[in-house]
Amino acid sequence: MHKSSKVHFLTAYVEYLLSNGIRSEEYYVGDASRFLRYLLANISEEDVMDFINHCAQSTSYKNRLRKTLRKFFEFSSEVLAIENLSLILKKTR
């Protein structure tokens, strides 16, 4: 695994911005956050399954991804009020 992939990507993004002399990182992080919210709201069942199949080589890892993504989508729905997740939740169960 590549070293930077072990770092939470938003934290790495903030560090990247700061290292590039950008001191008003709130705008950049806010825009990135809105973009990620947009992607979550518009993702399809097929996109989720394509991701799972692309990343997971074993059945156990596929099952783990279904479980962890289901929890992430629940968080997105309950805490972030991102719509359009009910279809994804059905597919990943």
N, C-alpha and C positions, 0 to 999 in steps of 0.2 A: 504494500500500500504506500502510495506517495505521501511524503511527510505532511504536506499542506492539506491533504484530504482528511487528516485526523483532527484538524482544527475546525471548530464550528465556523461555517462559511460567513455568517454575518460578522462575527468577531474578526475574522481574517480580512473582511472587506473594510471594516473600520480601521484596522491596522494599516491596510494598504493606502487608504485615503490619507491617514495621518502621515505616513511615510512619504507621500507625494505632496506634502505641504498644505493639504486641505484641512482647514481648522473648523469649517462649518459643516461637519460631517452629518449633522442632523438632517439636512436637506437630502443628501445622497442616500442615507439609510432609510429615510422616510419614503423616498421615491422607490427604492428597491423593495421595501416592505409592501407598498401599494401594488407594485408589479407582481410580487409573489402571491398576494391576496387575490389578484385578478386571475392568475394562473390556477390557483386552487378552486376558485369559483367556476372556472370554465373547463376544468379537466373532465375527461370522459371516462367511462368504465374501461373502454378499450385502452386508453392511455395508461391507466393504472396497471392493467394486466400486462401491457407491453413492457412497462417498467419492471414489474415483478419477474417476468420471463427473461428479460434482458440481464437483470442483476443476479438472479438466483439460478445456480446450476443444480442444486439438490432440492429434493422435496421438502426436507426439513427447513432449509433456508426460505423457500417459497412460503411455507406455512408461517414462519417467523415474520416475514415481511407483511403478510396479510394481517397478522395480529398487530404488529407495531404500527402499520399504516392505518388500520381501523381506529386505533387509539388516537393517532394524529388527526384523522378526519373528525373524530368526535370532539377533540379539543378545538379544531377549527370551527366547527359548527357551534359548540356551546360557548366558547370564550370569545372567539373572534367574529361570531355571527356571519360566517361565510356560508352562503346558500349553495344549493346544487350538490350537496354531498350525500343525499339519501341514496341516489343510484349507486354511488361508489361504495357506500357501506354495504349495500346488498351484495354487490359483486365480490367484495373482498372477504366476506364472511366464510 
